[in-house]
Amino acid sequence: MGILHAIRIQKLVADARRAHAQGDGTFEASIDIDPRGMARVRNPMKKIRKEIDLVVRSVEAVGWECVGVGQFMYSIDMEFVRAG
């Protein structure tokens, strides 16, 4: 994991923590996939699923529950609700 990747995950978790502290009922996260970068990976779907799992685990640790994961073109959108 590179430093830019770590910074992006850290910012995503900080946004999730801020939304939870403000009392928001939902939180939406999105990650972009670089198709050129995926061409160099031996098993790109495995890497993408690993990234989704990392984001979901990180955001759920803040107090959210993942209710949906969807793909649009080269983006993965994830929806979270407050864990109850």
Phi, psi and omega per residue, in radians:
M1 nan 2.249 -3.133
G2 -1.507 2.960 -3.105
I3 -1.138 -0.663 3.118
L4 -1.145 -0.672 3.106
H5 -1.093 -0.798 3.138
A6 -1.078 -0.704 3.131
I7 -1.142 -0.712 3.127
R8 -1.126 -0.744 3.117
I9 -1.137 -0.733 3.130
Q10 -1.073 -0.736 3.120
K11 -1.152 -0.717 3.110
L12 -1.059 -0.777 3.126
V13 -1.176 -0.665 3.097
A14 -1.112 -0.704 3.078
D15 -1.116 -0.707 3.114
A16 -1.137 -0.726 3.131
R17 -1.134 -0.714 3.138
R18 -1.132 -0.778 3.131
A19 -1.113 -0.668 3.125
H20 -1.170 -0.729 3.141
A21 -1.162 -0.539 3.123
Q22 -1.346 -0.183 3.128
G23 1.568 0.252 3.106
D24 -1.081 2.544 -3.139
G25 -1.531 -0.396 -3.136
T26 -2.365 2.780 3.092
F27 -2.517 2.386 3.138
E28 -2.127 2.314 3.123
A29 -2.151 2.606 -3.136
S30 -2.450 2.396 3.031
I31 -2.172 2.524 -3.140
D32 -1.751 2.524 3.121
I33 -1.882 2.272 3.083
D34 -1.585 1.878 -3.086
P35 -1.095 -0.528 3.105
R36 -1.216 -0.659 3.108
G37 -1.193 -0.605 3.137
M38 -1.241 -0.407 3.123
A39 -1.171 -0.428 -3.134
R40 -1.502 -0.239 -3.081
V41 -1.543 2.432 -3.097
R42 -1.148 -0.764 3.138
N43 -2.227 1.485 -3.009
P44 -1.108 -0.633 -3.119
M45 -1.138 -0.627 3.102
K46 -1.111 -0.732 3.130
K47 -1.162 -0.713 3.130
I48 -1.117 -0.791 3.105
R49 -1.074 -0.638 3.106
K50 -1.107 -0.732 3.106
E51 -1.133 -0.741 3.110
I52 -1.071 -0.786 3.122
D53 -1.060 -0.702 3.123
L54 -1.090 -0.799 -3.139
V55 -1.134 -0.806 -3.109
V56 -1.084 -0.812 3.130
R57 -1.074 -0.725 -3.108
S58 -1.153 -0.738 -3.109
V59 -1.323 -0.638 3.116
E60 -1.151 -0.487 3.111
A61 -1.152 -0.366 -3.128
V62 -1.460 -0.338 3.134
G63 2.197 0.332 3.126
W64 -1.938 2.814 3.059
E65 -2.198 2.246 -3.117
C66 -1.292 2.246 3.136
V67 -2.060 -0.121 3.135
G68 -2.966 2.485 3.058
V69 -2.324 2.216 -3.138
G70 -2.431 2.764 -3.128
Q71 -2.041 2.417 3.012
F72 -2.366 1.963 -3.094
M73 0.943 -2.005 -3.119
Y74 -1.881 0.556 3.098
S75 -2.226 2.560 3.032
I76 -1.991 2.125 3.138
D77 -1.870 2.347 -3.129
M78 -2.204 2.337 3.108
E79 -1.933 2.430 -3.132
F80 -2.255 2.601 2.981
V81 -2.158 2.844 3.111
R82 -1.051 2.327 3.093
A83 -1.262 2.362 -3.073
G84 -2.106 nan nan
